[in-house]
Each structure stands twice: as structure tokens, then as C-alpha cells.
Amino acid sequence: MVTGATSGIGKATALKLAENHFDLIITGRRKKYLDSLKDQILKKYSVQVLVLNFDVRNREEVNQAIYNLTEDWKKINILVNNAGLAVGLDFIQEGDHNDWERMIDTNIKGLLYVTRAVAPLMIKYGKGHIVNIGSIAGKEVYEKGNVYCGTKYAVDAITKGMRIDMLKHGIRVTSICPGLVETEFSLVRFKGDIKKAKVPYKGLTPLTGENIADAIIYAVTRPPHVNINDMVIMPAAQANSSYIHRES
């Protein structure tokens, strides 16, 4: 099950899982993109695909979608908590309350709602692997990143706690933390401003959704006794959240 599968890392991960013969539940808010992805997968791979159209911020929608799955589809052995976003880039004293709430509701509460619904199913069936998509922003804070970084620090802490709670159930928990990945991320952060959205990627070769999907596949295909706890992945031109080498 991949959340936020309509574009970027989520879409790339769904395609890579299908390539590796996993049946898929793909979820997101934009149904037409999910339907298009399903068609793309079915044309190319011999797997089953189920579309679930819901917003992770809405706990009732999450529960209705997952609790109403048929018994076969409830046997979710991998959950990729990918749905997340950044909105706005402001000093804390100038921040937009609506942006804050959207990030908190999606990045923290959405991840919790989905995990709360899926984890008991994994425990029931005796196996599972939860992959949470974090960020370098959950390891280091940068200027104007305040609330977004806060949400990703929360994801990092929740993932560590989740790993402890799932330990006795044999369920693996992995955190994947990318640096600059060129997806819709910046377009969302800058609220559709294409010119501003291109700026973070100028003068360097950023990561792609496929690069992160490769890391996820690596983590979830390790032998059962191996868990990749935490993986930080950066473009070669990025040392950390603040130091980036850009070609002139």
C-alpha cells in the first residue's frame, strides 16, 4: 500500500513495486491520476491494483477505506507512508496558520491515521514492513523551514517509537530521508508558482522519485532478519540541508 501515489516518489514507488511483482493498493486525493497509474501498471505488469481515493488528513475517510477492504486486500505486508508536503517558506513570525495546519495534518496526523488502521492488520496476519518517508528536514533545520522541519522531526521520532512498538510483532520499520528531489514538492510549497518552484533545483542534478523508489525496494526486499532502520539520501551536489554546490 502506497499513500500519495498520484505523483513523484509515491508514483515511482508504485511502479517499482509492480516491477518487482507486488500487488498494489494505491491511494491519493486525485482519483484521475490514480486511475491513470493503475492503467499504466496493468498494461505493463502482471499484478493486481486497487485504487483507494481518500485524503489522509480525514480520519473517517482513512478508516472507511481500509476497514472496508476485502479480506484478501487486508493482508497488507508493506505500507509506504509517502503522503506529505511542504506549504510556504516563511519566517516563523510571518507564517500562515493555514499552511501550518495543512503540513501538520498531512505529514504527522495523516501518517498516524493510516498506520493506526493498517498496523493492526499486519499484527493479525503476522508480518509487515512500514516505510515512512521522512526528509533531511527531519534531521537538520534550515531557515524558514520551521514548521515543515518540525513535522519531519516528528516523523523521525514517531518512526523510532513505531519501530520499538512493532518489534515484538516482527514488523519492520524503515525511515527513508531524501534531500532535494525534483517532484511536485516545490510546486506545492510555492503554491503553483512555477518560476519559484524551479529555483531549488537550479545548478545541480537533484534526485528523482525513481532514486527514492530504488531505496525503498532495497529496504523491503532484504532478508526477514534484516531491517534498514534509517536511510538518508542526497544528491551528490548536496552535503546537508544548507550546503549545496550549484554550477554557475
ZISULHU-V566298 format. One line per field, one symbol per residue. ss: DSSP state (@ for helix, = for strand, . for the rest). phi: phi as a letter, one per 20 degrees, with the letter a starting at -180 (. if undefined). A space follows every 50 residues. Layout:
BEGIN
ss: ???
phi: ???
END
This chain:
BEGIN
ss: .=.....@@@@@@@@@@@@....=====..@@@@@@@@@@@@@@....== ===.....@@@@@@@@@..........====..........@@@..@@@@ @@@@@@@@@@@@@@@@@@@@@@@@@..======..@@@.......@@@@@ @@@@@@@@@@@@@@@@@@@.========..=...@@@@@....@@@@@@. ......=.@@@@@@@@@@@@.........====....=.....=....
phi: .cemefalfffffgffffgemefcddcredfffffffgfffffdcececd ecebdffdfffgfffefeffgfffefdccdedgaadcnbcfgfdfegffg fffffefdffffgfffeegffffgenarbdddeeagfedbecgmeifggg ffffgffffffffffegfemdeccddceefcecfgfffgelnffffffgg dfmbdffdgfgffgfffgfedfggedcefbcdccffecebfdecedff
END
